[in-house]
Amino acid sequence: MGKVFVVQNPMKRDPDTGEWVSKYDLRAAEAFGEIVVLLPVHIGPPIPEIEIAALTRGLAEFKSDDYLLPIGPPAQIGLAFHLALVANGMVRILQWNRTRVGTLVGGRYIEIVYDLNKALANTK
């Protein structure tokens, strides 16, 4: 089983305890592999050099059976996607698919595969 690389895991303050907790429940993503958070939560303006270095280190072992979970700031998500795609020629993304049946709201992650090599071969 591969790993699930989360670009950044936003945090929120728990109203009952006052502790910082994950904004999103990532337990459904654990079915696809071990969760690995690439970037810490950062307050303040982005520092591109540090983010590029951290994402490059974090994605150095990104394999074809791993997933990218695009949570976090759009620029960092784009950068992580680019680095993973360049390293492997393909990226598996987990995308949340929310469903609503009557008053019940649920959902699950679906896999989307972006295969650059296959796409380029089909354009020739």
N, C-alpha and C positions, 0 to 999 in steps of 0.2 A: 504494500500500500504506500502511496506517495505522501507528499506533504501538501498542506494548504497554506500558501504564502499570503498573508493579509497585509496589504500595503500599510495601513495604519488603523489601529483600533481606537476610535474616538471614545472618550470617557464622559461620564456625567456624574453628578453628585446624587447619591441615594437619598431621597427625602426623609427616610426613617432613620438611617444610621449616620448620614453626613459623609460617608466614605465615598471615594471615587470608584465607580464601577463601569464596566463596559456598557456603552450605549446600545450595543446590539448583542443579542443572544446568538453566539456562534456555535452552539451545540449541534445544530443540524449540519454544519460544515465539517464537524469532526468525523462524520460518517465517511468522508472522502480522504481523511488522513490527519496527521498531526498538525495542529495549528502553529504557525510560525509568524509572529508579527515582525515586519521588516523595519518600520520606523516608529520611534516613540512619539507620543503626543507632544507637540511643540507649541508653546504659546508665543506668539510674536511673528515677525515677518519670516518667510522662508529663507533658508540658507542653502542655496543650490549646491555648492561644493560639498557640504556635509551630507546632504540628502543623496546626491549621486554616489558618493563613496559608500554610504550605508546600504543603499539599494544594490550596488554592484557586489559588495561583500555578501549581503543576504541572499542574493540570487545566484551566487557563484555555483551552487550545487543544484540549481533548478533543473529537473529532469523531465522527460516526456510524460511520466506518469504523475507529475505534480500539477497543482492547480494554483491559479492566481485568483484571490478574492478581492475584487476592486472596491475596497472601502477606504475612505480617506479623501484628502484634497485631490481634485481633478488633475492638477499638474503632476503630482507624485504618482497617481495611478497611471497616467500616460507614460511617465518615465519608466515605471516598473514593467509595464506591458512591453515597451520598446526593448528594454534590456533582456527580458525573458525571451522575446521573439528573436532577437539577434543571436542570443546564445544557443537557441534550440531550433530555430526555424519554424517553431510552432508553440502555441500557448493554449492551455486549457483554462477556461474561465468558469468560475461558478457565478451564476446569476440567480438572484432571488426571484422566484415566480410566485407571487401572491395570488391566492385564490379566495373567492368569497362565495359561500353557498348560504343563501338566506342571511341570517344574522351571524353565522360562523365565519370567522376569518382565519385562514391558515395559509400554508405555503410550503415550499420546498426549494432547494437549490437545483438548478438544471445546469448541465454541462454544455458549454459552447466551445468548440475547437476551432482555433484560427491557425491554419496550416499554410504558412507562407510558401513553402516549397511546392506543395500541391497546387496552390492557387497560381503560382508563377508558371508551373508546367502546363496548366490548362489555358494559359493566355498565348501560348506559342502556336 
